[in-house]
Every structure is written in C-alpha cells, then in structure tokens.
Amino acid sequence: MGLVVAATFGIVVSAQAQQPADSADVLVFSGSFTTGSREFVRVFLQNGQVYRAEVNVGAVSFRIRPRHPDRGEPPTVVQIRTDAASGESVYEIRPFQDDEYEVKVEDFPEGETATLNIYRDIRASRRRQGIVANRGGGHTSVGIEFAAGSHTNYQISPLESFNKVDRAGANVEGCLLLHPGVPGVWGCIIGVGLHNSSGTTKITWFFAEPRFRLAGGAERMRPEFGVLTRAAIATAEGNPTFVALGAYARLWLGSVPGKGLSVGVSGFHAFLFGTKADQDTFNQFTAALSYSF
C-alpha cells in the first residue's frame, strides 16, 4: 500500500507496492529545510507503525504534530541519537492515529540546509504490532525493584508509644520482579521492606505484591496504570501480617514493556492482623526504580 506525501517544498514521494523485506526500510518522505523557514511539510503516517526520522544536521529541533489533533493523541517521538561531529540526528516516531502529520526541522546553524528523511522501520513496526497484539505479554522476564517513600503511623503492640498527630513514617524496600508471560499480569514475587516511624520503630516486612494492568502501557514511553494487592508478614513479636489494596502507575523506558528500565509510583491501604493495638490500618506511598531482564 502506498503512502502519500504532501509538502510545500523539497518533496520526494515514495511508494512501495509490495511488502518489503525486514532489512528494507521504506522511505516515505525526503525534504529540505532552510534557516528561518516557517513552513511545515505534511507526511501521512499510519497507526501501529514505527518511523525513523534522520536529519543531516547534528544539533536541531525536530517538530511533529497531527494535522487533526482532535482525532487522537499525538505521536511519541524519541531521540535515538545526535552527533554534532558527524552531522546527524535520528528520531523514532510512533503514531497513534492514521493522519497527515506536519513536520519541521529548525534551530540549525545559519546558512545551512537541513535534509530530513523519514523511513518506515520494518522490523520495529512488526515488533510494535506484535507487542500491541499481546498487550505487552507473551514473554517471561525477571527483574529487581528498589523503592522508597512514606507511610502513615500504626501500632504493632498497644505498649508502643503512639501519637495520632505524628502520622508520618519512612520506608525503603526491594523485591524480585516476575513477568510470567501473561498479558497485564506482573509484580513482586518476594520482597523485603523496612518501616520506621514513631509508632513502629524499624519493623521488617516480607511481602508479595501481584499487579494487574488496567490501562495504557504495552508500548515504550506510554504510562501504564493498574491495581495491586500486597500480603506481608513481619519479623516482630507475634509475626503480625497485613493485606493491602492499592494502585500504581508505571512508565516503561525499554524497547519492550516488561523488560529494561522502568520508573513508577504506587500507593495502598493496608489492614493489619495479629496485633492488639488500636491503630490497625495504614497507608503507604512509594516511588520505584526497576530493571527487568
């Protein structure tokens, strides 16, 4: 299927009638920009594809916007590399709607001409389509996560000093992550956390925390939102436990969701068991950094 390009200058139209091989990326646009130009050029891009934009100037600003922004969200643009010495900037474009997109290259040195080539990356496009079809699932990976944050105050024993006004405590934790290959299901299979507050002085919890994606994710640089549950047991006297319900948000930075680096935030409300204290619930909020292999 051919791709149509409309531009006001420097136009090269490329059409490909046959399905290309994996190694044959398709040129869909080629054009030139001069310093101070205020013109945008238009190129038709497809949802589900991955495009690579190459500019022959190392330090530039690359701008892209949908011609009809009311039809959906703007594309994700990630700068892959820039090299002022060799004179090249490369960007990855992931559209989320079929549309004409207006593109522009600017902020390059006076008197130079910037040439922009946009290719459909065949391998990356097929990988993206497979990931979306599986909603980020279909692969198994393990990883590690480190988190820190705060929790409201609580009591393990009625003999502990407790001030309801002083409700802040600090927590740090780490866990072993597992993505079992089931789309939208992942979490901590075993973790350890340390709580420290006025009501509970340095109590250690061992926990498991399944997570279930509800929306987003499935692609790099798209936020993921979901719910979580946690079950934990403490090393304190009587081995108190708690169960918790909460929510999380996660941003996958790697090329495949569920693998590579990610950052996230989470919070939950916990119910304590095995204590004789009055304050037997608490809330916890954390920020996390993780890496999956």
C-alpha positions in Angstrom: 0.0 0.0 0.0 1.4 3.4 -1.0 2.0 6.3 1.4 1.1 9.8 0.2 3.3 12.8 1.0 2.1 16.4 0.6 4.6 19.3 1.0 5.2 22.9 0.0 8.8 22.4 -0.9 11.6 19.8 -1.1 9.2 16.9 -1.8 10.1 13.4 -2.6 7.2 10.9 -2.9 7.9 7.3 -2.2 5.5 4.4 -2.8 6.1 0.7 -2.3 3.7 -1.7 -3.9 5.0 -4.9 -2.4 5.5 -5.9 1.2 9.2 -5.1 1.9 11.7 -7.5 3.5 12.7 -7.0 7.1 16.0 -5.4 6.0 14.4 -2.9 3.5 13.1 0.1 5.4 10.8 2.2 3.3 11.5 5.9 2.5 8.2 7.8 2.9 9.5 11.4 2.9 12.5 13.3 1.9 12.7 17.1 2.0 15.0 20.1 2.8 14.6 23.0 5.2 16.4 26.3 5.1 17.3 28.5 8.1 14.4 30.7 9.2 11.7 28.8 7.3 8.3 28.9 8.9 6.8 26.2 6.8 5.6 22.8 7.9 5.5 19.9 5.5 3.0 17.1 5.6 3.5 13.4 5.5 0.9 10.6 6.0 1.8 8.2 8.8 0.0 5.1 10.0 -1.0 4.0 13.5 0.8 0.9 14.6 3.9 1.6 12.5 7.4 2.8 13.7 9.2 5.5 11.6 12.7 6.7 11.8 13.5 10.4 11.0 17.1 11.2 10.0 18.4 14.8 9.8 21.8 15.5 8.3 22.5 18.2 11.0 23.6 17.2 14.4 22.0 19.9 16.6 18.4 20.6 15.6 14.9 20.8 16.8 12.5 18.3 15.2 8.8 19.1 15.5 5.9 16.9 14.5 2.1 17.3 15.1 -1.0 15.7 13.7 -3.0 17.8 11.2 -6.2 16.8 13.0 -5.3 16.7 16.7 -8.9 16.1 17.7 -8.8 12.6 16.3 -6.5 11.2 18.9 -3.3 11.6 20.9 0.0 13.0 19.4 2.7 10.6 18.3 5.6 9.6 20.6 8.9 10.9 19.5 12.1 9.7 21.0 15.6 11.0 20.0 17.7 7.9 19.3 21.0 9.8 18.9 22.5 13.1 17.9 26.1 13.6 16.8 27.2 17.1 16.0 30.6 15.8 14.8 29.2 13.6 12.1 26.3 15.9 11.5 23.3 13.6 12.1 20.2 13.5 14.3 18.0 10.4 14.4 14.5 10.2 15.9 11.9 7.4 16.4 8.3 8.2 15.7 5.3 6.1 16.9 1.9 7.5 15.6 -1.3 6.5 17.4 -3.7 7.5 14.6 -3.7 7.4 10.8 -3.3 11.0 9.8 -1.3 13.6 7.9 1.4 14.9 10.2 3.1 18.3 9.9 6.8 18.1 10.4 9.5 20.7 10.6 13.3 21.0 11.3 14.6 24.2 12.9 17.2 25.7 15.1 20.2 24.7 12.9 23.1 26.9 12.0 22.6 30.0 9.8 23.3 29.4 6.2 22.9 25.6 6.3 20.3 23.4 4.7 18.8 20.6 6.8 17.7 17.4 4.9 15.0 15.3 6.5 14.4 11.7 5.5 11.6 9.7 7.2 11.6 5.9 6.8 9.2 3.2 7.9 11.2 0.9 10.1 10.0 -2.5 9.1 11.5 -4.6 11.9 10.5 -2.1 14.6 7.0 -1.8 13.1 6.4 -5.6 13.2 7.8 -5.8 16.7 5.4 -3.0 17.8 2.4 -4.7 16.2 3.3 -7.9 18.0 3.6 -6.2 21.3 0.3 -4.4 21.0 -1.4 -7.6 19.9 -0.2 -9.3 23.0 -0.8 -6.1 25.2 2.8 -6.3 26.3 2.6 -10.0 27.2 3.9 -13.2 25.6 7.3 -13.1 27.2 8.7 -14.0 30.6 11.2 -11.9 32.4 12.6 -11.3 35.9 14.0 -8.2 37.4 14.7 -6.2 40.6 13.0 -3.2 42.0 14.0 -0.6 44.7 11.5 1.8 46.2 11.3 4.4 48.9 8.5 6.6 50.3 6.4 7.2 53.4 3.6 5.6 55.4 1.1 6.7 58.0 1.7 5.7 61.6 0.4 2.5 63.1 0.9 0.2 66.1 2.1 -3.4 66.3 1.6 -3.5 70.1 -0.5 -1.4 72.5 2.6 -1.0 74.6 4.2 1.1 71.9 4.2 4.9 72.2 1.7 6.3 69.7 0.8 9.8 68.7 -2.0 10.1 66.2 -0.9 13.6 65.3 2.5 12.2 64.3 1.4 10.1 61.4 4.5 10.1 59.1 7.0 7.3 58.7 9.7 6.4 56.2 10.0 3.1 54.3 12.5 1.6 51.9 12.1 -1.8 50.1 13.3 -4.0 47.4 11.9 -7.0 45.6 12.3 -9.6 42.9 10.0 -8.9 39.9 8.4 -11.5 37.7 6.6 -11.1 34.4 5.1 -14.6 33.8 4.2 -14.0 30.1 0.5 -13.4 30.9 -0.5 -10.0 29.4 -1.1 -7.4 32.0 0.0 -9.5 35.0 3.3 -9.0 36.8 4.6 -8.0 40.2 6.9 -8.7 43.2 7.1 -12.4 44.0 9.2 -11.8 47.1 10.3 -8.6 48.7 11.5 -7.1 51.9 10.7 -3.6 53.3 11.8 -1.6 56.3 9.4 0.7 58.1 10.5 3.3 60.7 8.1 5.7 62.5 7.3 7.0 65.9 4.7 4.2 66.5 6.7 1.3 64.8 10.5 1.5 65.2 12.3 -0.3 62.5 10.0 -3.2 61.7 10.9 -5.5 58.8 8.2 -6.9 56.4 8.4 -9.7 53.9 5.8 -9.4 51.2 4.5 -10.5 47.8 2.7 -8.0 45.5 0.8 -9.0 42.4 0.0 -6.2 39.9 -2.7 -6.1 37.2 -2.6 -3.6 34.4 -5.9 -1.9 33.6 -4.9 0.7 31.0 -2.0 2.1 29.0 1.4 0.5 28.7 2.0 -2.1 26.0 4.5 0.3 24.4 7.6 2.1 25.3 7.1 5.6 26.8 3.4 5.1 27.4 2.2 5.2 31.0 0.7 2.1 32.4 -2.0 2.2 35.2 -3.3 -0.7 37.3 -4.2 -2.1 40.6 -2.2 -4.1 43.1 -2.6 -6.3 46.2 0.0 -7.0 48.8 0.3 -9.6 51.5 3.0 -9.2 54.1 4.4 -10.8 57.4 6.6 -9.0 59.9 9.5 -10.3 61.9 8.1 -8.5 65.0 6.8 -10.5 68.0 3.7 -12.5 67.2 4.5 -12.2 63.4 1.8 -9.7 62.6 0.5 -9.6 59.0 -1.3 -7.3 56.7 -3.1 -7.3 53.4 -3.4 -4.2 51.2 -5.2 -2.9 48.1 -3.9 -0.1 46.0 -3.0 1.3 42.6 0.1 2.0 40.6 1.4 4.0 37.6 4.5 2.8 35.6 6.5 4.1 32.7 8.5 1.6 30.7 11.6 3.1 29.2 12.9 0.0 27.4 12.0 -1.0 23.9 9.7 -3.8 25.1 7.3 -3.3 28.0 8.2 -5.7 30.9 11.9 -5.5 30.0 14.6 -2.9 30.7 14.3 0.1 32.9 11.1 1.5 34.3 10.0 4.1 36.9 6.8 4.2 38.8 4.7 5.3 41.8 2.2 3.4 43.9 0.1 3.6 47.0 -2.1 1.3 49.0 -4.3 1.0 52.1 -3.3 -1.8 54.5 -5.2 -3.8 57.1 -3.2 -5.2 60.0 -3.9 -8.6 61.6 -2.4 -10.3 64.7 -2.0 -7.1 66.7 -3.8 -5.9 69.8 -3.3 -2.2 69.0 -6.0 0.4 68.3 -4.4 1.7 65.1 -4.5 -1.3 62.8 -4.6 0.3 59.4 -2.2 2.5 57.5 -1.4 4.0 54.0 1.8 3.7 52.1 3.1 5.7 49.1 6.3 4.9 47.2 8.4 5.8 44.2 10.2 3.0 42.5 13.0 2.2 40.0 13.2 -1.2 38.5 15.0 -3.2 35.8 13.8 -6.4 34.2 16.0 -8.8 32.2 
